[in-house]
Amino acid sequence: SLSNTINVIRENGAIVRDAVAIISRLEGAEEKLQKMGVRLIAIATINDLINALYDKGLLDRNTLEEIIKQKVDQGLETD
């Protein structure tokens, strides 16, 4: 995990203040890293990706609704 990687880097004497993710899955990493004193910078979120795919017609309505249902069932952010 990213937090384990940060710990290894720090154990080897480096300073870690920021981490970059291509896509944030919105599963709590930002809060976890914040507690470690690390800022997570995400280029996009999973919700951005899902919405873009839907807007481009690459996800149908049923698939979008199933993804949203799964996220709600897991207690994850859906906006």
PDB file as gemmi writes it, atoms N, CA and C in Angstrom:
CRYST1    1.000    1.000    1.000  90.00  90.00  90.00 P 1                      
ATOM      1  N   SER A   1       0.837  -1.192   0.000  1.00  0.00           N  
ATOM      2  CA  SER A   1       0.000   0.000   0.000  1.00  0.00           C  
ATOM      3  C   SER A   1       0.881   1.255   0.000  1.00  0.00           C  
ATOM      4  N   LEU A   2       0.265   2.351  -0.317  1.00  0.00           N  
ATOM      5  CA  LEU A   2       0.995   3.611  -0.369  1.00  0.00           C  
ATOM      6  C   LEU A   2       1.559   3.984   1.002  1.00  0.00           C  
ATOM      7  N   SER A   3       0.791   3.741   2.055  1.00  0.00           N  
ATOM      8  CA  SER A   3       1.282   4.077   3.396  1.00  0.00           C  
ATOM      9  C   SER A   3       2.500   3.230   3.768  1.00  0.00           C  
ATOM     10  N   ASN A   4       2.516   1.958   3.380  1.00  0.00           N  
ATOM     11  CA  ASN A   4       3.690   1.115   3.636  1.00  0.00           C  
ATOM     12  C   ASN A   4       4.905   1.627   2.878  1.00  0.00           C  
ATOM     13  N   THR A   5       4.682   2.029   1.634  1.00  0.00           N  
ATOM     14  CA  THR A   5       5.771   2.569   0.819  1.00  0.00           C  
ATOM     15  C   THR A   5       6.338   3.831   1.447  1.00  0.00           C  
ATOM     16  N   ILE A   6       5.465   4.695   1.926  1.00  0.00           N  
ATOM     17  CA  ILE A   6       5.906   5.929   2.583  1.00  0.00           C  
ATOM     18  C   ILE A   6       6.735   5.597   3.814  1.00  0.00           C  
ATOM     19  N   ASN A   7       6.293   4.616   4.595  1.00  0.00           N  
ATOM     20  CA  ASN A   7       7.051   4.221   5.789  1.00  0.00           C  
ATOM     21  C   ASN A   7       8.444   3.721   5.428  1.00  0.00           C  
ATOM     22  N   VAL A   8       8.552   2.912   4.385  1.00  0.00           N  
ATOM     23  CA  VAL A   8       9.861   2.403   3.955  1.00  0.00           C  
ATOM     24  C   VAL A   8      10.756   3.552   3.503  1.00  0.00           C  
ATOM     25  N   ILE A   9      10.202   4.463   2.735  1.00  0.00           N  
ATOM     26  CA  ILE A   9      10.981   5.616   2.269  1.00  0.00           C  
ATOM     27  C   ILE A   9      11.476   6.431   3.459  1.00  0.00           C  
ATOM     28  N   ARG A  10      10.603   6.658   4.422  1.00  0.00           N  
ATOM     29  CA  ARG A  10      10.990   7.432   5.612  1.00  0.00           C  
ATOM     30  C   ARG A  10      12.030   6.689   6.447  1.00  0.00           C  
ATOM     31  N   GLU A  11      11.881   5.379   6.563  1.00  0.00           N  
ATOM     32  CA  GLU A  11      12.854   4.585   7.321  1.00  0.00           C  
ATOM     33  C   GLU A  11      14.248   4.671   6.710  1.00  0.00           C  
ATOM     34  N   ASN A  12      14.309   4.993   5.445  1.00  0.00           N  
ATOM     35  CA  ASN A  12      15.587   5.130   4.754  1.00  0.00           C  
ATOM     36  C   ASN A  12      16.068   6.573   4.690  1.00  0.00           C  
ATOM     37  N   GLY A  13      15.451   7.425   5.506  1.00  0.00           N  
ATOM     38  CA  GLY A  13      15.951   8.778   5.688  1.00  0.00           C  
ATOM     39  C   GLY A  13      15.359   9.869   4.820  1.00  0.00           C  
ATOM     40  N   ALA A  14      14.423   9.541   3.970  1.00  0.00           N  
ATOM     41  CA  ALA A  14      13.836  10.566   3.098  1.00  0.00           C  
ATOM     42  C   ALA A  14      12.641  11.232   3.773  1.00  0.00           C  
ATOM     43  N   ILE A  15      12.341  12.414   3.325  1.00  0.00           N  
ATOM     44  CA  ILE A  15      11.176  13.154   3.800  1.00  0.00           C  
ATOM     45  C   ILE A  15      10.078  13.009   2.753  1.00  0.00           C  
ATOM     46  N   VAL A  16       8.894  12.605   3.201  1.00  0.00           N  
ATOM     47  CA  VAL A  16       7.749  12.468   2.300  1.00  0.00           C  
ATOM     48  C   VAL A  16       6.668  13.426   2.778  1.00  0.00           C  
ATOM     49  N   ARG A  17       6.325  14.367   1.924  1.00  0.00           N  
ATOM     50  CA  ARG A  17       5.277  15.336   2.253  1.00  0.00           C  
ATOM     51  C   ARG A  17       4.047  15.173   1.371  1.00  0.00           C  
ATOM     52  N   ASP A  18       4.269  14.702   0.144  1.00  0.00           N  
ATOM     53  CA  ASP A  18       3.190  14.575  -0.832  1.00  0.00           C  
ATOM     54  C   ASP A  18       3.275  13.223  -1.526  1.00  0.00           C  
ATOM     55  N   ALA A  19       2.121  12.759  -1.987  1.00  0.00           N  
ATOM     56  CA  ALA A  19       2.049  11.548  -2.808  1.00  0.00           C  
ATOM     57  C   ALA A  19       1.088  11.840  -3.953  1.00  0.00           C  
ATOM     58  N   VAL A  20       1.403  11.316  -5.122  1.00  0.00           N  
ATOM     59  CA  VAL A  20       0.571  11.553  -6.299  1.00  0.00           C  
ATOM     60  C   VAL A  20      -0.068  10.240  -6.741  1.00  0.00           C  
ATOM     61  N   ALA A  21      -1.358  10.314  -7.023  1.00  0.00           N  
ATOM     62  CA  ALA A  21      -2.090   9.165  -7.570  1.00  0.00           C  
ATOM     63  C   ALA A  21      -2.729   9.594  -8.882  1.00  0.00           C  
ATOM     64  N   ILE A  22      -2.718   8.720  -9.841  1.00  0.00           N  
ATOM     65  CA  ILE A  22      -3.406   9.010 -11.096  1.00  0.00           C  
ATOM     66  C   ILE A  22      -4.907   9.079 -10.829  1.00  0.00           C  
ATOM     67  N   ILE A  23      -5.434   8.067 -10.137  1.00  0.00           N  
ATOM     68  CA  ILE A  23      -6.860   8.034  -9.808  1.00  0.00           C  
ATOM     69  C   ILE A  23      -7.025   7.685  -8.336  1.00  0.00           C  
ATOM     70  N   SER A  24      -7.746   8.535  -7.610  1.00  0.00           N  
ATOM     71  CA  SER A  24      -8.106   8.229  -6.229  1.00  0.00           C  
ATOM     72  C   SER A  24      -9.370   7.379  -6.246  1.00  0.00           C  
ATOM     73  N   ARG A  25      -9.316   6.257  -5.553  1.00  0.00           N  
ATOM     74  CA  ARG A  25     -10.487   5.378  -5.488  1.00  0.00           C  
ATOM     75  C   ARG A  25     -11.483   5.840  -4.430  1.00  0.00           C  
ATOM     76  N   LEU A  26     -11.122   6.878  -3.671  1.00  0.00           N  
ATOM     77  CA  LEU A  26     -11.993   7.437  -2.634  1.00  0.00           C  
ATOM     78  C   LEU A  26     -12.341   6.397  -1.575  1.00  0.00           C  
ATOM     79  N   GLU A  27     -11.333   5.629  -1.187  1.00  0.00           N  
ATOM     80  CA  GLU A  27     -11.532   4.572  -0.197  1.00  0.00           C  
ATOM     81  C   GLU A  27     -10.847   4.888   1.132  1.00  0.00           C  
ATOM     82  N   GLY A  28     -10.530   6.160   1.363  1.00  0.00           N  
ATOM     83  CA  GLY A  28      -9.975   6.563   2.645  1.00  0.00           C  
ATOM     84  C   GLY A  28      -8.482   6.817   2.671  1.00  0.00           C  
ATOM     85  N   ALA A  29      -7.809   6.657   1.551  1.00  0.00           N  
ATOM     86  CA  ALA A  29      -6.354   6.865   1.523  1.00  0.00           C  
ATOM     87  C   ALA A  29      -5.984   8.301   1.871  1.00  0.00           C  
ATOM     88  N   GLU A  30      -6.769   9.255   1.390  1.00  0.00           N  
ATOM     89  CA  GLU A  30      -6.446  10.656   1.654  1.00  0.00           C  
ATOM     90  C   GLU A  30      -6.421  10.938   3.155  1.00  0.00           C  
ATOM     91  N   GLU A  31      -7.416  10.441   3.871  1.00  0.00           N  
ATOM     92  CA  GLU A  31      -7.481  10.649   5.319  1.00  0.00           C  
ATOM     93  C   GLU A  31      -6.341   9.918   6.033  1.00  0.00           C  
ATOM     94  N   LYS A  32      -6.058   8.697   5.604  1.00  0.00           N  
ATOM     95  CA  LYS A  32      -4.983   7.909   6.222  1.00  0.00           C  
ATOM     96  C   LYS A  32      -3.634   8.600   6.033  1.00  0.00           C  
ATOM     97  N   LEU A  33      -3.379   9.072   4.813  1.00  0.00           N  
ATOM     98  CA  LEU A  33      -2.114   9.753   4.544  1.00  0.00           C  
ATOM     99  C   LEU A  33      -2.030  11.074   5.288  1.00  0.00           C  
ATOM    100  N   GLN A  34      -3.159  11.755   5.399  1.00  0.00           N  
ATOM    101  CA  GLN A  34      -3.183  13.028   6.124  1.00  0.00           C  
ATOM    102  C   GLN A  34      -2.731  12.815   7.573  1.00  0.00           C  
ATOM    103  N   LYS A  35      -3.152  11.715   8.184  1.00  0.00           N  
ATOM    104  CA  LYS A  35      -2.732  11.394   9.551  1.00  0.00           C  
ATOM    105  C   LYS A  35      -1.231  11.141   9.631  1.00  0.00           C  
ATOM    106  N   MET A  36      -0.634  10.753   8.492  1.00  0.00           N  
ATOM    107  CA  MET A  36       0.810  10.519   8.426  1.00  0.00           C  
ATOM    108  C   MET A  36       1.567  11.792   8.054  1.00  0.00           C  
ATOM    109  N   GLY A  37       0.815  12.884   7.850  1.00  0.00           N  
ATOM    110  CA  GLY A  37       1.447  14.137   7.462  1.00  0.00           C  
ATOM    111  C   GLY A  37       1.774  14.222   5.983  1.00  0.00           C  
ATOM    112  N   VAL A  38       1.064  13.442   5.179  1.00  0.00           N  
ATOM    113  CA  VAL A  38       1.308  13.405   3.733  1.00  0.00           C  
ATOM    114  C   VAL A  38       0.043  13.866   3.005  1.00  0.00           C  
ATOM    115  N   ARG A  39       0.232  14.739   2.039  1.00  0.00           N  
ATOM    116  CA  ARG A  39      -0.881  15.233   1.230  1.00  0.00           C  
ATOM    117  C   ARG A  39      -0.999  14.365  -0.018  1.00  0.00           C  
ATOM    118  N   LEU A  40      -2.205  13.863  -0.272  1.00  0.00           N  
ATOM    119  CA  LEU A  40      -2.458  13.077  -1.479  1.00  0.00           C  
ATOM    120  C   LEU A  40      -2.945  14.008  -2.580  1.00  0.00           C  
ATOM    121  N   ILE A  41      -2.267  13.956  -3.705  1.00  0.00           N  
ATOM    122  CA  ILE A  41      -2.656  14.733  -4.876  1.00  0.00           C  
ATOM    123  C   ILE A  41      -3.139  13.732  -5.918  1.00  0.00           C  
ATOM    124  N   ALA A  42      -4.414  13.804  -6.266  1.00  0.00           N  
ATOM    125  CA  ALA A  42      -4.978  12.890  -7.261  1.00  0.00           C  
ATOM    126  C   ALA A  42      -5.319  13.673  -8.519  1.00  0.00           C  
ATOM    127  N   ILE A  43      -4.931  13.131  -9.646  1.00  0.00           N  
ATOM    128  CA  ILE A  43      -5.250  13.770 -10.920  1.00  0.00           C  
ATOM    129  C   ILE A  43      -6.754  13.694 -11.174  1.00  0.00           C  
ATOM    130  N   ALA A  44      -7.366  12.592 -10.794  1.00  0.00           N  
ATOM    131  CA  ALA A  44      -8.811  12.409 -10.947  1.00  0.00           C  
ATOM    132  C   ALA A  44      -9.281  11.440  -9.876  1.00  0.00           C  
ATOM    133  N   THR A  45     -10.590  11.367  -9.702  1.00  0.00           N  
ATOM    134  CA  THR A  45     -11.166  10.388  -8.787  1.00  0.00           C  
ATOM    135  C   THR A  45     -11.862   9.302  -9.599  1.00  0.00           C  
ATOM    136  N   ILE A  46     -12.140   8.207  -8.941  1.00  0.00           N  
ATOM    137  CA  ILE A  46     -12.872   7.131  -9.605  1.00  0.00           C  
ATOM    138  C   ILE A  46     -14.226   7.639 -10.080  1.00  0.00           C  
ATOM    139  N   ASN A  47     -14.823   8.561  -9.321  1.00  0.00           N  
ATOM    140  CA  ASN A  47     -16.104   9.122  -9.739  1.00  0.00           C  
ATOM    141  C   ASN A  47     -15.961   9.946 -11.014  1.00  0.00           C  
ATOM    142  N   ASP A  48     -14.861  10.700 -11.126  1.00  0.00           N  
ATOM    143  CA  ASP A  48     -14.605  11.444 -12.367  1.00  0.00           C  
ATOM    144  C   ASP A  48     -14.538  10.483 -13.550  1.00  0.00           C  
ATOM    145  N   LEU A  49     -13.832   9.385 -13.356  1.00  0.00           N  
ATOM    146  CA  LEU A  49     -13.669   8.398 -14.421  1.00  0.00           C  
ATOM    147  C   LEU A  49     -15.006   7.764 -14.801  1.00  0.00           C  
ATOM    148  N   ILE A  50     -15.766   7.364 -13.809  1.00  0.00           N  
ATOM    149  CA  ILE A  50     -17.075   6.750 -14.063  1.00  0.00           C  
ATOM    150  C   ILE A  50     -17.983   7.721 -14.813  1.00  0.00           C  
ATOM    151  N   ASN A  51     -18.031   8.972 -14.344  1.00  0.00           N  
ATOM    152  CA  ASN A  51     -18.889   9.966 -14.995  1.00  0.00           C  
ATOM    153  C   ASN A  51     -18.441  10.255 -16.423  1.00  0.00           C  
ATOM    154  N   ALA A  52     -17.139  10.323 -16.655  1.00  0.00           N  
ATOM    155  CA  ALA A  52     -16.628  10.571 -18.007  1.00  0.00           C  
ATOM    156  C   ALA A  52     -16.993   9.416 -18.937  1.00  0.00           C  
ATOM    157  N   LEU A  53     -16.850   8.188 -18.451  1.00  0.00           N  
ATOM    158  CA  LEU A  53     -17.218   7.028 -19.267  1.00  0.00           C  
ATOM    159  C   LEU A  53     -18.706   7.035 -19.598  1.00  0.00           C  
ATOM    160  N   TYR A  54     -19.518   7.396 -18.612  1.00  0.00           N  
ATOM    161  CA  TYR A  54     -20.966   7.460 -18.844  1.00  0.00           C  
ATOM    162  C   TYR A  54     -21.296   8.572 -19.844  1.00  0.00           C  
ATOM    163  N   ASP A  55     -20.706   9.745 -19.643  1.00  0.00           N  
ATOM    164  CA  ASP A  55     -20.967  10.881 -20.538  1.00  0.00           C  
ATOM    165  C   ASP A  55     -20.564  10.584 -21.981  1.00  0.00           C  
ATOM    166  N   LYS A  56     -19.531   9.777 -22.163  1.00  0.00           N  
ATOM    167  CA  LYS A  56     -19.058   9.417 -23.508  1.00  0.00           C  
ATOM    168  C   LYS A  56     -19.830   8.233 -24.103  1.00  0.00           C  
ATOM    169  N   GLY A  57     -20.789   7.704 -23.333  1.00  0.00           N  
ATOM    170  CA  GLY A  57     -21.574   6.579 -23.823  1.00  0.00           C  
ATOM    171  C   GLY A  57     -20.872   5.237 -23.709  1.00  0.00           C  
ATOM    172  N   LEU A  58     -19.803   5.184 -22.917  1.00  0.00           N  
ATOM    173  CA  LEU A  58     -19.049   3.942 -22.757  1.00  0.00           C  
ATOM    174  C   LEU A  58     -19.549   3.092 -21.593  1.00  0.00           C  
ATOM    175  N   LEU A  59     -20.428   3.672 -20.770  1.00  0.00           N  
ATOM    176  CA  LEU A  59     -21.137   2.942 -19.715  1.00  0.00           C  
ATOM    177  C   LEU A  59     -22.618   3.181 -19.937  1.00  0.00           C  
ATOM    178  N   ASP A  60     -23.410   2.124 -19.901  1.00  0.00           N  
ATOM    179  CA  ASP A  60     -24.851   2.337 -20.010  1.00  0.00           C  
ATOM    180  C   ASP A  60     -25.430   2.652 -18.630  1.00  0.00           C  
ATOM    181  N   ARG A  61     -26.675   3.075 -18.609  1.00  0.00           N  
ATOM    182  CA  ARG A  61     -27.334   3.494 -17.365  1.00  0.00           C  
ATOM    183  C   ARG A  61     -27.361   2.360 -16.333  1.00  0.00           C  
ATOM    184  N   ASN A  62     -27.660   1.140 -16.778  1.00  0.00           N  
ATOM    185  CA  ASN A  62     -27.721   0.007 -15.845  1.00  0.00           C  
ATOM    186  C   ASN A  62     -26.371  -0.243 -15.180  1.00  0.00           C  
ATOM    187  N   THR A  63     -25.306  -0.175 -15.948  1.00  0.00           N  
ATOM    188  CA  THR A  63     -23.963  -0.378 -15.397  1.00  0.00           C  
ATOM    189  C   THR A  63     -23.620   0.735 -14.422  1.00  0.00           C  
ATOM    190  N   LEU A  64     -23.943   1.968 -14.784  1.00  0.00           N  
ATOM    191  CA  LEU A  64     -23.701   3.102 -13.889  1.00  0.00           C  
ATOM    192  C   LEU A  64     -24.438   2.908 -12.569  1.00  0.00           C  
ATOM    193  N   GLU A  65     -25.696   2.528 -12.643  1.00  0.00           N  
ATOM    194  CA  GLU A  65     -26.483   2.319 -11.421  1.00  0.00           C  
ATOM    195  C   GLU A  65     -25.919   1.178 -10.578  1.00  0.00           C  
ATOM    196  N   GLU A  66     -25.421   0.125 -11.212  1.00  0.00           N  
ATOM    197  CA  GLU A  66     -24.818  -0.992 -10.477  1.00  0.00           C  
ATOM    198  C   GLU A  66     -23.533  -0.549  -9.771  1.00  0.00           C  
ATOM    199  N   ILE A  67     -22.733   0.250 -10.448  1.00  0.00           N  
ATOM    200  CA  ILE A  67     -21.502   0.772  -9.833  1.00  0.00           C  
ATOM    201  C   ILE A  67     -21.848   1.633  -8.625  1.00  0.00           C  
ATOM    202  N   ILE A  68     -22.824   2.512  -8.778  1.00  0.00           N  
ATOM    203  CA  ILE A  68     -23.239   3.379  -7.669  1.00  0.00           C  
ATOM    204  C   ILE A  68     -23.755   2.535  -6.512  1.00  0.00           C  
ATOM    205  N   LYS A  69     -24.560   1.513  -6.806  1.00  0.00           N  
ATOM    206  CA  LYS A  69     -25.087   0.635  -5.753  1.00  0.00           C  
ATOM    207  C   LYS A  69     -23.949  -0.054  -5.003  1.00  0.00           C  
ATOM    208  N   GLN A  70     -22.960  -0.564  -5.733  1.00  0.00           N  
ATOM    209  CA  GLN A  70     -21.825  -1.221  -5.086  1.00  0.00           C  
ATOM    210  C   GLN A  70     -21.075  -0.250  -4.182  1.00  0.00           C  
ATOM    211  N   LYS A  71     -20.886   0.969  -4.654  1.00  0.00           N  
ATOM    212  CA  LYS A  71     -20.173   1.960  -3.849  1.00  0.00           C  
ATOM    213  C   LYS A  71     -20.960   2.300  -2.588  1.00  0.00           C  
ATOM    214  N   VAL A  72     -22.279   2.458  -2.719  1.00  0.00           N  
ATOM    215  CA  VAL A  72     -23.127   2.744  -1.560  1.00  0.00           C  
ATOM    216  C   VAL A  72     -23.063   1.580  -0.577  1.00  0.00           C  
ATOM    217  N   ASP A  73     -23.163   0.356  -1.084  1.00  0.00           N  
ATOM    218  CA  ASP A  73     -23.108  -0.832  -0.225  1.00  0.00           C  
ATOM    219  C   ASP A  73     -21.786  -0.920   0.539  1.00  0.00           C  
ATOM    220  N   GLN A  74     -20.714  -0.408  -0.060  1.00  0.00           N  
ATOM    221  CA  GLN A  74     -19.398  -0.426   0.579  1.00  0.00           C  
ATOM    222  C   GLN A  74     -19.157   0.812   1.442  1.00  0.00           C  
ATOM    223  N   GLY A  75     -20.137   1.721   1.469  1.00  0.00           N  
ATOM    224  CA  GLY A  75     -19.992   2.940   2.258  1.00  0.00           C  
ATOM    225  C   GLY A  75     -19.019   3.935   1.652  1.00  0.00           C  
ATOM    226  N   LEU A  76     -18.845   3.881   0.337  1.00  0.00           N  
ATOM    227  CA  LEU A  76     -17.895   4.761  -0.342  1.00  0.00           C  
ATOM    228  C   LEU A  76     -18.595   5.981  -0.912  1.00  0.00           C  
ATOM    229  N   GLU A  77     -17.809   7.009  -1.152  1.00  0.00           N  
ATOM    230  CA  GLU A  77     -18.294   8.262  -1.714  1.00  0.00           C  
ATOM    231  C   GLU A  77     -18.827   8.030  -3.126  1.00  0.00           C  
ATOM    232  N   THR A  78     -19.976   8.644  -3.435  1.00  0.00           N  
ATOM    233  CA  THR A  78     -20.570   8.449  -4.758  1.00  0.00           C  
ATOM    234  C   THR A  78     -20.692   9.729  -5.561  1.00  0.00           C  
ATOM    235  N   ASP A  79     -20.320  10.859  -5.006  1.00  0.00           N  
ATOM    236  CA  ASP A  79     -20.424  12.129  -5.750  1.00  0.00           C  
ATOM    237  C   ASP A  79     -19.208  12.378  -6.584  1.00  0.00           C  
TER     238      ASP A  79                                                      
END                                                                             
